[in-house]
Amino acid sequence: MDQEILKTNLHGLERKILVLLNDHKSLKDEVRSLKLENHELKSSIKARDEQISNFKNQIKITKIVDYIDPEDGSNSELKKKVDEYIREIDKCIAHLSR
């Protein structure tokens, strides 16, 4: 009779161990998946922060260009040159974003 109880307890423990092992495996998979998602989201945030920084710089440059008095001929050339630099910077940013 004692052996029957021991066998029953042993089978119960084996089932519980299998359940725990399966839970452990699924939790490890979930942690791996969440770590990957976290890494991707951090990369996305970093890229967005860089874009925002670039846009802020473009806004500053645009404000400087707009502040220049358009009646003066030399300022007009300067404005064209700055606009050209902005387009060139935009090309570089687009190239680096790839």
C-alpha positions in Angstrom: 0.0 0.0 0.0 2.8 2.4 0.8 4.3 1.7 -2.6 1.1 2.6 -4.3 0.9 5.9 -2.5 4.6 6.6 -3.4 4.0 5.7 -7.0 0.9 8.0 -7.1 2.9 10.8 -5.5 5.8 10.2 -7.9 3.5 10.4 -10.9 1.9 13.6 -9.5 5.4 15.1 -9.0 6.4 14.1 -12.6 3.4 15.8 -14.0 4.0 18.9 -12.0 7.6 19.0 -13.1 6.6 18.7 -16.8 4.1 21.5 -16.3 6.8 23.7 -14.7 9.3 22.9 -17.5 6.8 23.8 -20.2 5.9 27.0 -18.3 9.6 27.8 -18.0 10.2 27.3 -21.7 7.3 29.4 -22.7 8.4 32.2 -20.4 11.9 32.1 -21.7 10.5 32.4 -25.2 8.4 35.3 -24.2 11.4 37.0 -22.5 13.5 36.5 -25.6 10.7 38.0 -27.8 10.2 41.0 -25.5 13.9 41.7 -25.4 14.0 41.7 -29.2 10.9 44.0 -29.4 12.5 46.3 -26.7 15.7 46.5 -28.8 13.8 47.3 -31.9 11.8 50.0 -30.2 14.9 51.6 -28.7 16.5 51.7 -32.2 13.3 53.3 -33.5 13.3 55.9 -30.8 17.0 56.7 -31.4 16.3 57.1 -35.2 13.3 59.4 -34.4 15.4 61.5 -32.0 18.1 61.9 -34.7 15.4 63.0 -37.2 14.0 65.5 -34.7 17.4 66.9 -34.1 18.0 67.2 -37.8 14.6 68.9 -38.3 15.4 71.3 -35.4 18.6 72.2 -37.2 16.8 72.8 -40.4 14.3 75.0 -38.7 17.1 77.1 -37.2 18.8 77.5 -40.6 15.5 78.4 -42.2 14.9 81.1 -39.6 18.3 82.5 -40.3 17.7 82.5 -44.0 14.3 84.1 -43.5 15.8 86.8 -41.3 18.1 87.9 -44.1 16.9 91.1 -45.8 15.9 90.1 -49.4 16.3 93.7 -50.7 20.1 93.4 -50.7 21.5 91.5 -53.7 24.3 89.9 -51.7 21.8 88.6 -49.2 19.9 87.0 -52.0 23.0 85.1 -53.1 23.6 84.1 -49.5 20.1 82.9 -49.1 20.4 80.8 -52.3 23.7 79.4 -51.0 22.2 78.5 -47.6 19.2 76.8 -49.4 21.7 74.8 -51.5 23.5 73.7 -48.3 20.2 72.7 -46.7 19.3 70.6 -49.8 22.8 69.0 -49.6 22.4 68.2 -45.9 19.0 66.7 -46.6 20.6 64.4 -49.2 23.2 63.4 -46.7 20.6 62.6 -44.1 18.6 60.6 -46.5 21.7 58.7 -47.5 22.6 58.0 -43.9 19.1 56.9 -43.0 19.2 54.0 -45.5 
